């Protein structure tokens, strides 16, 4: 067995805090940086201990004989001596490193007794200048190890990128270059959905480092010297070079599915064979087409962050049906989306996509698991659908009726889900879809199961199939209540970091989605030209601004850029939603929400929800029907099923006890402009402080 060498530079232990501080500033969201990691420790972290032991036994001291030929990084040298003693022109750092890799390849090819898998690299070495950057706004890596057998290479074909800094030394080198290293890792996470982690090499001076980016953090370790320098003892550094060569060759001969990928490919195979009966799920490329084959057609545009949860979506076909394939990295202590769908299905909740298959592909990798779902394709987002209608020739009355139906159907789904002890928590423009006039509430990946299923068999099935801990998941979901969701559509309470949330927060999000669907605002993503209701500067400012507009529907429509609400019936429904969400006993909730007050649950007194208001006269029948449309025909189930839920879990805000058709006390049907102005002034004052 070959020696691992004694060359371990101690500079990491001296300056690790410098790197850690810099990384924390530049890579927001990384939970931790593990510094000073030795190569054996990295091998253990990646689950490659057995492979590495077999590898060392096989290669022995194979690379010791070529260390004498490696070039020097000495800045004063005029060139390098060739094997025949002639002086050759000085080479760049990139050329020197590529020469080192060629030395290793030639040496491995010469050894007859070497096992076949170690005789050649699994990847090609390319100069970064020959790589197409796929419109990325940064410079290409200096060197890249890329997948073979492709005429034109782009960044999406890169296996491991390498950044070179000729005269950098010590961890201080990361002060200038960590941002670029993170850029490479982030680009590969976005371009390669089969990634399990992203390795990046950094050649700083004569030393080669390896950074491994997982979904939760990254590891930094020193592989060792791969070039000579005049500042170190030659005998010691040659021993270190031999060790570095063994380590580097091990990484470059590993198949992709053993080092950073689900498959030996950077892309999802066209045909997938999925065995969902195993734990974890077995997923592989399908050779033949049968009833269980998932045909992957096209990647849906997505964007992921450098760390944390991320999702990849693909248009697909399953058993002849249009489907959606979803791969999602989520924390192991969070509730899997597939488990949420299973509970919804068990309670026959309406308007959710059908799940064909689901399970966990990777059970636990550095605190994250990889979940997959194959589900029914639910058409297009409602904002896109409605915008297409209003810009075409569709009658306005049809659009209004569709919007009312969307409000009714989504409310039905949310309240039925609550009866099954589930909150969606991310009602947004992309999570309500429509297909063939059927409305769907999709993307339950942020949902919260409030408590364990009452059916013990269902509980056992979920825990076994998705391999997670109920108690830890319940605690984690509660901890993330205030921060979960899409900020543009979150309720004012949540934007102000309320510690409890409930179905009324989702209904308020529904109001903003409807306003967005009807709005005439620009869809460029830029702040310029946006109605003030959709301008996002920070959470507290958005909450205060929006609350100033909630005194009347007219104010909402104007400040959210809605000019498409042409019929009185839709206006009445939006008016009922506004009163339902922002009035309590005839008084507006604006100041109380800004003060951060939580309100008591008042289900028993909410007779308008259950439809038991016997004192309502005939003139209020129409308004009462509109309230029922909003809170849905299943509102009795909402009342009866929420009595047993803890207030701290639901976080519902108490609402008005006044008659559904009556205006707020002491005001006209629409609140006066003076009161709106005063509220806006209060909001502006709060924002200033």
C-alpha positions in Angstrom: 0.0 0.0 0.0 1.3 3.4 -0.9 2.1 6.0 1.7 -0.2 8.9 1.8 2.7 11.2 2.4 3.4 13.6 5.3 3.1 16.8 3.4 0.2 18.7 5.0 0.7 22.5 5.0 -0.2 24.1 8.3 -1.3 27.5 6.9 -5.0 26.5 7.0 -4.9 26.2 10.7 -3.2 29.7 11.0 -5.5 31.6 8.6 -8.8 29.6 8.5 -10.7 32.4 10.1 -9.7 34.8 7.3 -11.2 32.5 4.7 -14.3 31.8 6.8 -15.0 35.5 7.3 -14.6 36.2 3.6 -16.8 33.3 2.6 -19.5 34.3 5.0 -19.7 37.8 3.4 -19.6 36.6 -0.2 -21.7 33.5 -0.1 -24.8 34.3 1.9 -26.6 31.2 2.9 -23.8 28.8 3.2 -24.2 27.1 6.6 -20.7 26.2 7.2 -17.2 25.9 5.8 -15.2 22.9 6.9 -11.6 24.0 6.7 -8.4 21.9 7.0 -10.1 18.8 5.8 -7.6 16.0 5.0 -8.1 13.9 1.9 -9.0 10.8 3.8 -11.6 12.8 5.6 -13.0 14.1 2.3 -13.1 10.6 1.0 -15.2 9.5 4.1 -17.5 12.5 3.7 -18.2 11.5 0.1 -18.7 7.8 0.9 -15.6 6.7 -1.1 -13.5 5.0 1.6 -13.6 1.5 0.1 -12.8 2.8 -3.4 -9.9 4.8 -2.2 -8.4 1.9 -0.3 -8.6 -0.4 -3.3 -7.1 2.3 -5.5 -4.1 2.9 -3.2 -3.5 -0.8 -3.0 -3.5 -1.0 -6.8 -1.3 2.0 -7.8 1.4 1.8 -5.1 4.2 4.3 -5.8 3.4 4.6 -9.5 3.9 8.4 -9.7 7.1 8.7 -7.7 9.3 8.3 -10.8 7.8 11.3 -12.6 8.0 13.9 -9.9 11.5 15.0 -11.0 10.0 16.2 -14.3 7.5 18.6 -13.0 8.1 22.3 -13.8 8.8 25.1 -11.3 6.8 28.2 -10.6 9.9 30.3 -9.9 9.2 33.8 -11.2 12.9 34.4 -11.9 13.4 31.4 -14.1 14.0 32.0 -17.9 12.6 28.7 -18.9 12.5 25.0 -18.1 15.0 22.3 -18.9 13.7 19.6 -21.2 14.7 15.9 -20.7 17.6 16.3 -23.1 19.0 19.3 -21.1 17.9 22.1 -23.5 16.3 25.3 -22.2 12.7 25.7 -23.3 10.7 28.9 -23.3 8.9 29.7 -20.1 5.3 28.4 -20.0 2.2 29.8 -18.4 0.8 28.3 -15.3 -2.1 26.8 -17.3 0.4 25.1 -19.7 2.4 23.8 -16.8 -0.6 22.2 -15.1 -1.8 20.7 -18.4 1.8 19.3 -18.8 1.5 17.7 -15.3 -1.7 16.1 -16.2 -0.2 14.7 -19.4 2.8 13.3 -17.4 0.3 11.4 -15.2 -1.7 10.1 -18.2 1.5 8.9 -19.9 2.8 7.2 -16.7 -0.5 5.4 -16.1 -0.6 4.1 -19.7 2.9 2.6 -19.2 2.1 0.4 -16.2 1.0 -3.0 -17.4 -0.2 -4.4 -14.1 -2.6 -1.5 -13.4 -6.3 -2.3 -13.2 -8.1 -1.0 -16.4 -10.1 1.6 -14.6 -7.0 3.4 -13.5 -5.1 3.4 -16.8 -6.8 6.5 -18.2 -8.8 9.5 -17.1 -12.5 9.4 -17.5 -12.5 13.0 -18.8 -10.7 15.3 -21.3 -8.6 18.3 -20.3 -9.4 21.5 -22.1 -8.1 25.1 -22.1 -10.9 27.2 -20.7 -10.7 29.6 -23.7 -12.2 26.9 -26.0 -15.3 26.5 -23.8 -18.6 28.2 -24.8 -19.9 30.0 -21.7 -23.6 29.6 -22.4 -24.2 33.4 -22.0 -22.7 33.3 -18.4 -21.5 36.8 -17.4 -18.1 35.7 -16.1 -14.9 34.5 -17.6 -14.4 30.8 -18.3 -12.3 28.6 -16.1 -8.6 28.5 -16.9 -8.7 24.7 -17.3 -11.7 22.3 -17.4 -12.1 18.6 -17.1 -15.0 17.8 -19.5 -17.1 14.9 -20.6 -15.8 13.1 -23.6 -17.1 12.6 -27.1 -18.4 16.0 -28.0 -17.3 18.2 -30.8 -18.3 21.6 -29.3 -17.9 22.0 -25.6 -19.9 24.4 -23.5 -20.0 25.1 -19.8 -22.8 22.6 -19.3 -20.3 19.8 -20.4 -17.7 20.7 -17.7 -17.1 18.0 -15.1 -14.6 19.9 -12.8 -13.5 23.6 -13.5 -10.1 24.8 -12.4 -9.1 28.3 -11.6 -5.4 29.3 -11.7 -3.7 32.1 -9.8 0.0 32.1 -10.6 1.5 33.8 -7.5 -1.3 33.4 -5.0 -0.3 31.7 -1.7 -2.0 30.9 1.5 -5.7 31.2 2.3 -5.5 35.0 1.6 -5.7 34.0 -2.1 -9.4 33.3 -1.5 -10.0 37.0 -0.6 -9.9 37.9 -4.3 -11.1 34.7 -6.0 -13.8 33.1 -3.9 -16.5 34.9 -5.8 -15.4 33.4 -9.1 -15.1 29.9 -7.6 -18.7 30.3 -6.3 -19.8 31.5 -9.8 -18.5 28.3 -11.4 -20.3 26.1 -8.8 -23.5 28.0 -9.2 -23.4 27.8 -12.9 -22.9 24.0 -12.8 -25.8 23.6 -10.3 -28.0 25.4 -12.8 -26.8 23.7 -16.0 -26.5 20.2 -14.7 -29.6 18.8 -12.9 -28.0 15.5 -12.3 -25.5 17.0 -9.8 -25.2 15.7 -6.3 -22.4 18.1 -5.5 -20.0 20.4 -7.5 -16.2 20.1 -7.2 -14.0 23.1 -8.2 -10.2 23.0 -8.3 -8.1 26.1 -7.4 -4.4 26.1 -8.3 -2.9 28.8 -6.2 0.8 29.1 -6.9 2.2 25.6 -6.7 -0.6 24.1 -4.5 -3.8 22.5 -5.7 -7.0 22.9 -3.6 -10.3 21.2 -4.0 -13.6 22.9 -3.0 -16.7 20.6 -2.9 -20.0 22.5 -2.9 -23.0 20.6 -1.5 -26.5 21.9 -1.1 -25.8 22.9 2.5 -22.2 24.1 2.6 -18.8 23.5 1.1 -15.7 21.7 2.0 -12.2 23.1 1.4 -9.2 20.8 1.4 -5.6 20.9 0.1 -4.7 18.2 -2.3 -1.1 19.3 -2.1 1.7 20.6 -4.4 1.6 19.8 -8.1 4.5 22.1 -9.1 7.9 22.9 -7.7 8.9 26.1 -5.9 12.2 27.6 -4.7 10.8 28.3 -1.3 10.4 24.7 0.0 12.7 21.8 0.8 13.0 19.9 -2.5 12.9 16.4 -0.9 9.8 17.2 1.2 7.9 18.8 -1.7 8.7 15.9 -4.1 7.1 13.5 -1.6 4.2 15.8 -1.4 3.9 16.0 -5.2 3.8 12.2 -5.4 0.9 12.2 -2.9 -0.9 14.9 -4.7 -0.6 13.0 -8.0 -2.2 9.9 -6.4 -5.1 11.9 -5.0 -5.7 13.8 -8.2 -5.6 10.7 -10.4 -8.1 9.0 -8.1 -10.6 11.8 -8.6 -10.0 12.0 -12.3 -10.5 8.2 -12.8 -13.8 8.0 -10.9 -16.9 7.6 -12.9 -19.3 10.5 -12.8 -22.0 8.6 -10.8 -19.4 8.1 -8.0 -18.2 11.7 -7.9 -20.9 14.4 -8.1 -23.6 13.0 -10.4 -26.6 10.7 -10.3 -25.7 9.2 -13.7 -22.5 9.0 -15.8 -23.9 12.0 -17.6 -24.5 15.7 -17.0 -28.0 15.6 -18.4 -31.2 13.7 -17.5 -31.4 10.6 -19.8 -34.2 10.8 -22.4 -35.8 7.6 -21.0 -35.9 6.9 -17.3 -36.6 3.6 -15.6 -37.8 4.3 -12.0 -38.3 1.6 -9.4 -40.3 3.4 -6.7 -40.8 0.2 -4.6 -37.3 0.5 -3.2 -35.9 2.8 -0.5 -34.2 4.8 -1.8 -35.7 4.7 -5.3 -33.6 3.1 -8.0 -33.5 5.4 -11.1 -31.5 4.6 -14.2 -31.5 5.1 -17.9 -34.1 2.9 -19.6 -33.0 0.7 -22.6 -36.5 -0.3 -23.6 -39.8 1.5 -23.6 -42.4 -0.1 -21.3 -45.4 1.0 -19.1 -43.1 2.3 -16.3 -40.8 4.3 -18.5 -40.7 8.1 -18.0 -39.9 10.0 -21.2 -38.2 13.2 -20.5 -38.9 15.8 -23.2 -37.7 19.3 -22.2 -36.2 21.1 -19.2 -38.4 23.9 -17.8 -36.4 27.1 -17.3 -35.3 27.3 -13.7 -32.8 29.0 -11.4 -31.2 27.7 -8.3 -29.1 29.3 -5.5 -25.7 28.3 -4.5 -27.0 26.5 -1.4 -30.3 25.4 0.2 -33.3 23.8 -1.4 -33.5 23.7 -5.2 -35.9 22.2 -7.8 -35.5 21.0 -11.4 -38.6 20.6 -13.6 -39.0 18.7 -16.8 -41.8 18.2 -19.3 -42.3 14.5 -19.6 -44.7 11.7 -20.7 -45.8 8.8 -18.6 -48.1 6.0 -19.9 -49.0 8.3 -22.8 -50.1 11.2 -20.6 -48.4 14.6 -20.5 -46.6 14.7 -17.2 -44.1 16.7 -15.1 -40.9 15.3 -13.6 -39.7 17.1 -10.5 -36.4 16.7 -8.8 -36.1 18.6 -5.5 -33.2 18.8 -3.0 -34.7 19.5 0.4 -33.5 19.3 4.0 -33.8 15.9 5.6 -35.6 17.5 8.5 -38.3 19.0 6.3 -41.6 17.4 5.2 -41.3 15.8 1.7 -43.7 17.1 -0.9 -44.6 13.6 -1.9 -45.8 13.0 1.7 -48.0 16.1 1.6 -49.6 14.9 -1.6 -50.2 11.5 -0.1 -52.1 13.1 2.8 -54.1 15.3 0.5 -55.0 12.2 -1.6 -56.0 10.3 1.4 -58.5 13.1 2.3 -59.8 13.4 -1.3 -58.8 17.1 -1.5 -60.0 18.6 -4.8 -58.0 20.5 -7.4 -54.6 19.0 -6.9 -52.5 17.2 -9.5 -52.5 13.4 -9.7 -49.2 11.9 -8.6 -48.1 8.9 -10.7 -44.9 8.1 -8.8 -42.9 9.6 -6.0 -40.1 8.8 -3.6 -36.5 9.6 -2.4 -33.5 9.1 -4.7 -30.8 10.2 -2.3 -31.7 9.6 1.4 -29.1 11.9 3.0 -26.2 13.7 1.5 -24.8 16.3 3.9 -28.2 17.1 5.4 -30.2 17.1 2.2 -32.2 14.5 0.4 -33.2 14.3 -3.3 -36.9 13.7 -3.9 -38.6 13.0 -7.2 -42.2 13.2 -8.3 -43.9 12.3 -11.6 -47.2 14.1 -11.7 -50.0 15.2 -13.9 -49.3 18.2 -16.1 -51.6 20.9 -15.0 -51.5 23.4 -17.9 -50.3 27.0 -17.6 -50.1 29.4 -14.6 -53.3 31.4 -14.2 -51.6 34.8 -14.6 -50.2 33.7 -18.0 -53.6 32.2 -18.9 -55.6 35.3 -18.0 -53.2 37.8 -19.4 -53.4 35.9 -22.7 -57.2 36.1 -22.6 -57.5 39.8 -21.8 -55.0 40.7 -24.5 -57.0 38.7 -27.1 -60.6 38.7 -28.0 -62.0 36.9 -25.0 -65.2 38.7 -23.7 -64.6 40.5 -20.4 -67.6 38.8 -18.8 -66.0 35.4 -19.5 -62.7 36.5 -17.9 -64.6 37.8 -14.8 -66.5 34.5 -14.4 -63.3 32.6 -14.7 -61.6 34.7 -12.0 -64.6 34.1 -9.7 -64.3 30.4 -10.3 -60.6 30.4 -9.6 -61.3 32.2 -6.3 -63.9 29.6 -5.4 -61.9 26.6 -6.4 -58.7 27.6 -4.8 -60.5 28.5 -1.6 -62.1 25.1 -1.7 -58.7 23.4 -2.0 -57.1 25.5 0.8 -59.9 24.9 3.3 -60.2 21.2 2.4 -56.4 20.9 2.9 -56.7 22.6 6.3 -59.3 20.1 7.2 -56.6 17.5 6.4 -54.2 19.4 8.7 -52.2 21.0 5.8 -51.3 24.6 5.0 -50.0 25.4 1.5 -47.9 28.4 2.6 -46.8 29.4 -0.9 -49.8 30.6 -2.9 -48.3 32.5 -5.8 -48.8 33.2 -9.5 -46.9 30.1 -10.5 -48.6 27.8 -8.1 -52.2 28.1 -9.4 -52.6 26.5 -12.9 -55.4 25.9 -15.3 -55.9 23.2 -17.8 -59.1 22.6 -19.9 -61.0 25.0 -17.6 -60.0 23.0 -14.5 -58.1 25.0 -11.8 -55.3 23.3 -9.9 -53.3 24.3 -6.8 -49.8 22.9 -7.4 -46.4 22.9 -5.8 -47.0 21.8 -2.3 -43.3 21.7 -1.6 -43.5 24.5 1.0 -46.6 23.0 2.6 -46.8 22.2 6.3 -48.5 19.2 7.8 -49.8 20.5 11.1 -49.9 17.2 12.9 -49.6 13.5 12.4 -52.2 11.7 10.4 -54.9 10.2 12.5 -54.7 7.0 10.5 -51.7 5.0 11.9 -51.3 3.0 8.7 -51.0 6.2 6.7 -48.4 7.6 9.1 -46.4 4.4 8.9 -46.6 4.3 5.1 -45.3 7.9 4.8 -42.4 7.5 7.2 -41.3 4.3 5.6 -41.6 5.6 2.0 -40.0 9.0 2.5 -37.6 8.1 5.3 -38.0 11.2 7.6 -38.6 11.9 11.2 -42.1 13.3 12.0 -41.1 15.1 15.2 -38.1 16.8 13.7 -40.1 17.8 10.6 -42.9 19.3 12.7 -40.4 21.4 14.6 -38.5 22.5 11.5 -41.7 23.5 9.6 -42.9 25.5 12.6 -39.6 27.3 12.8 -39.8 28.3 9.1 -43.4 29.5 9.2 -42.7 33.2 8.9 -40.1 32.9 6.1 -41.8 30.3 3.8 -43.4 31.6 0.7 -42.9 34.0 -2.3 -42.4 37.5 -0.9 -44.3 39.2 -3.7 -47.5 37.4 -2.7 -47.1 36.9 1.1 -49.6 38.3 3.5 -48.8 41.6 5.3 -48.5 39.7 8.6 -45.9 37.4 7.2 -44.0 40.2 5.5 -43.8 41.7 9.0 -42.4 38.4 10.3 -45.5 37.2 12.3 -44.6 34.1 14.1 -47.9 32.3 13.3 -49.7 31.7 10.1 -52.9 30.2 8.9 -55.2 29.6 6.0 -56.2 33.3 6.0 -52.6 34.2 5.1 -52.9 31.9 2.0 -56.3 33.6 1.2 -54.6 37.0 1.3 -51.9 35.6 -1.0 -54.7 34.5 -3.3 -56.0 38.1 -3.4 -52.6 39.3 -4.6 -52.4 36.6 -7.2 -55.8 37.6 -8.6 -54.7 41.3 -8.7 -51.6 40.3 -10.5 -53.5 38.2 -13.1 -55.8 41.3 -13.8 -53.0 43.9 -13.6 -51.7 45.8 -16.6 -48.2 45.9 -15.0 -45.0 45.3 -17.0 -43.8 41.7 -16.9 -40.1 42.4 -17.3 -39.2 41.9 -13.7 -37.8 45.5 -13.5 -39.0 47.8 -10.7 -39.5 50.8 -13.1 -43.0 51.1 -14.4 -44.5 48.8 -11.8 -47.6 49.8 -9.9 -46.8 50.7 -6.3 -48.5 47.6 -5.0 -46.0 45.4 -6.9 -42.9 47.4 -6.1 -40.7 45.3 -3.8 -38.0 47.1 -1.8 -38.1 45.2 1.4 -40.7 43.2 3.3 -41.7 45.8 5.9 -42.1 48.6 3.4 -44.2 46.4 1.1 -46.5 45.3 4.0 -47.0 48.9 5.1 -47.6 50.2 1.6 -50.1 47.5 0.7 -52.0 47.9 4.0 -52.5 51.5 3.2 -54.4 50.5 0.0 -56.7 47.8 1.7 -59.4 50.2 2.9 -61.4 49.7 -0.3 -61.4 47.7 -3.5 -61.1 50.9 -5.6 -57.8 51.7 -3.8 -56.5 48.1 -4.4 -57.4 48.1 -8.1 -55.8 51.5 -8.7 -52.5 50.8 -6.8 -52.1 47.3 -8.2 -52.6 48.5 -11.8 -55.9 46.7 -12.4 -58.0 48.2 -15.2 -59.6 44.9 -16.4 -62.3 44.6 -13.7 -65.3 45.7 -15.9 -68.2 43.8 -14.3 -69.9 44.6 -11.0 -70.1 41.0 -10.0 -66.3 40.5 -9.9 -66.0 43.9 -8.2 -68.4 42.7 -5.5 -66.4 39.5 -5.0 -63.1 41.4 -4.6 -64.9 43.8 -2.2 -66.1 40.8 -0.1 -62.5 39.5 -0.1 -61.2 42.8 1.0 -63.6 43.1 3.9 -63.1 39.4 4.8 -59.3 39.8 5.1 -58.8 43.3 6.5 -61.9 44.2 8.7 -62.5 43.1 12.3 -65.9 44.0 13.8 -66.2 46.8 11.3 -62.8 48.2 12.1 -59.8 48.1 9.7 -56.9 45.9 10.9 -54.1 48.0 9.4 -52.7 49.5 12.6 -53.0 46.3 14.5 -51.2 44.3 11.9 -48.4 47.0 11.7 -48.1 46.8 15.5 -47.5 43.0 15.2 -50.6 41.9 17.1 -51.9 38.5 16.6 -55.7 38.1 16.8 -57.8 35.4 18.5 -59.5 32.7 16.5 -63.3 33.4 16.4 -64.7 30.5 14.4 -67.9 30.1 16.6 -68.9 33.7 16.1 -68.1 33.7 12.3 -71.7 32.8 11.3 -71.1 34.3 7.9 -68.6 31.6 7.2 -70.8 28.7 8.1 -73.8 30.4 6.5 -75.8 30.4 9.8 -76.5 34.1 10.0 -80.3 34.0 10.5 -80.5 37.8 11.1 -79.2 38.7 7.6 -82.1 40.3 5.6 -82.9 39.7 2.0 -80.8 42.6 0.8 -77.7 40.9 2.1 -78.4 37.5 0.4 -76.2 38.4 -2.5 -73.3 39.4 -0.4 -73.7 36.3 1.7 -73.5 34.2 -1.4 -70.3 36.0 -2.4 -68.8 35.3 1.0 -69.6 31.6 0.5 -67.9 31.8 -2.9 -64.7 33.1 -1.2 -64.7 30.7 1.7 -66.0 27.9 -0.5 -69.0 25.6 -0.2 -67.0 23.4 2.2 -66.7 26.1 4.9 -68.7 24.1 7.4 -65.9 21.5 7.2 -63.4 24.3 7.8 -65.2 25.4 11.0 -65.7 21.9 12.4 -62.2 20.7 11.6 -60.3 23.7 12.9 -61.7 23.7 16.4 -59.3 21.0 17.4 -56.2 22.7 16.0 -54.0 24.8 18.3 -54.1 28.6 17.7 -50.4 28.7 17.6 -50.3 26.2 14.8 -53.0 27.9 12.7 -52.3 31.5 13.3 -55.7 32.6 12.0 -56.8 36.2 12.4 -60.2 36.9 13.8 -62.5 38.7 11.4 -65.6 40.7 11.3 -68.8 39.8 13.1 -70.8 42.5 11.3 -73.3 41.6 8.7 -71.7 40.6 5.4 -73.4 43.4 3.5 -72.8 46.2 6.0 -70.0 48.8 5.7 -67.5 49.4 8.5 -69.0 51.2 11.5 -69.1 55.0 11.2 -68.2 55.0 7.5 -69.8 55.0 4.1 -69.6 51.9 1.8 -66.1 53.0 0.8 -63.8 54.4 3.5 -63.2 58.1 3.0 -60.1 59.4 1.2 -59.1 61.2 4.5 -58.8 58.0 6.4 -56.8 56.3 3.6 -54.5 59.3 3.5 -54.0 59.2 7.3 -53.2 55.5 7.1 -50.7 56.0 4.3 -49.0 58.7 6.4 -48.8 56.4 9.4 -47.3 53.7 7.1 -44.8 56.1 5.6 -43.8 57.2 9.1 -43.2 53.6 10.1 -41.1 52.9 7.0 -39.0 56.0 7.8 -38.2 54.7 11.3 
